[in-house]
Amino acid sequence: MLPILKRDLYETKEACIAKGIDFNVKNIKIIFAKFFLLLITKVNQLEESLIAKGYGNE
């Protein structure tokens, strides 16, 4: 899972830079906020897929 998170953080950083948000200490809160929103979305999708496969309904 860590390589996926590392890739997602890199993609989030690159997307912010493309939008004109500099990657510095002042804007790191914005970058991490976008990253954690992406992380929560992925965790939610993982939860839904596991429930669909029958895990967690015990």
C-alpha positions in Angstrom: 0.0 0.0 0.0 2.9 2.4 0.7 4.1 2.5 -3.0 0.5 3.4 -4.0 0.4 6.2 -1.4 3.8 7.5 -2.5 2.6 7.6 -6.2 -0.6 9.3 -5.2 1.3 11.9 -3.2 3.6 12.6 -6.1 0.6 12.9 -8.5 -1.1 15.3 -6.1 2.0 17.4 -5.8 2.4 17.5 -9.6 -1.3 18.4 -10.0 -1.0 21.3 -7.6 2.2 22.6 -9.3 0.3 22.4 -12.6 -2.4 24.5 -11.1 0.1 27.1 -10.0 0.4 26.1 -6.3 4.0 26.1 -5.4 5.3 23.2 -3.4 6.7 24.9 -0.3 6.0 25.0 3.5 3.3 27.6 3.2 1.2 25.6 0.8 1.9 22.1 2.1 -1.4 22.2 4.0 -3.2 22.5 0.7 -1.3 19.7 -0.9 -1.8 17.4 2.1 -5.5 18.3 2.3 -6.0 17.2 -1.3 -3.9 14.1 -0.7 -6.0 13.0 2.4 -9.2 13.7 0.5 -7.9 11.3 -2.2 -6.8 8.8 0.5 -10.3 8.8 2.1 -11.9 8.3 -1.3 -9.6 5.3 -2.0 -10.3 3.8 1.5 -14.0 4.2 0.9 -13.8 2.4 -2.5 -11.7 -0.4 -0.9 -14.3 -0.8 1.8 -17.1 -1.0 -0.7 -15.3 -3.6 -2.8 -14.6 -5.8 0.2 -18.2 -5.6 1.3 -19.3 -6.5 -2.2 -17.0 -9.6 -2.1 -18.6 -10.7 1.2 -16.0 -9.6 3.7 -17.1 -7.8 6.8 -20.7 -9.0 7.0 -20.1 -11.5 9.7 
